[in-house]
Amino acid sequence: MTTAPASITPQQINKRAKAAMMVGMGHHIRKVAESKAYYEKKRTEGKKHNQALRSLGRHITRVFWSMVKNNRLYEEKKQSPVP
């Protein structure tokens, strides 16, 4: 019994959607401080750049899905003032 190497991409992945998500997340971390903080957190956990971007994309997808499911608008976290 042989197993496929881990580097083979499954056929089910939409490569265009994945590329669009990667570009979008790259722009998003430059514009949104909360996303930049999430990206940096993943980088300090030892993830490489692309892994951290994919993780951010999955996180934002979960946030969007939660907003749609609960019929809510996006609410930014309130930052407490630094003394």
WOQUI-V302675 format. One record per residue. PHI is phi in whole degrees, 0 to 359 (* if undefined). PSI is psi in radians with two decimals (999 if undefined). D_CENTER is the distance of its C-alpha to the mean C-alpha in whole Angstrom. Layout:
PHI/PSI/D_CENTER  PHI/PSI/D_CENTER
This chain:
*/2.20/36  245/2.66/33  246/2.65/29  286/2.52/27  299/2.59/25  292/-0.33/22  280/-0.13/21  283/2.24/22  279/2.28/19  298/2.63/20  289/-0.34/21  283/-0.23/19  285/2.26/16  276/1.78/16  296/-0.61/16  292/-0.73/16  295/-0.71/13  296/-0.76/11  295/-0.71/13  296/-0.70/12  296/-0.71/8  296/-0.75/8  294/-0.77/11  299/-0.74/10  290/-0.58/7  299/-0.72/10  287/-0.64/12  296/-0.70/10  292/-0.35/10  280/-0.41/13  257/-0.49/14  244/2.03/13  298/-0.67/14  297/-0.69/12  290/-0.65/8  298/-0.72/10  296/-0.70/12  296/-0.77/9  299/-0.81/8  296/-0.64/12  299/-0.76/12  293/-0.63/10  294/-0.70/12  290/-0.37/15  284/-0.11/15  102/0.10/15  283/2.59/12  281/2.97/13  307/-0.94/11  295/-0.63/10  295/-0.72/9  293/-0.67/7  295/-0.75/5  296/-0.68/5  297/-0.75/4  297/-0.73/2  299/-0.76/2  296/-0.70/4  297/-0.83/5  294/-0.63/6  298/-0.73/7  296/-0.69/9  296/-0.82/10  300/-0.79/11  298/-0.72/13  298/-0.69/15  297/-0.78/16  294/-0.81/18  298/-0.69/19  264/0.07/21  53/0.91/22  235/2.77/20  268/2.83/19  289/2.35/16  238/2.11/18  287/2.57/17  290/2.37/18  281/2.21/21  269/2.28/21  285/2.46/25  295/2.48/27  278/2.21/28  290/999/31
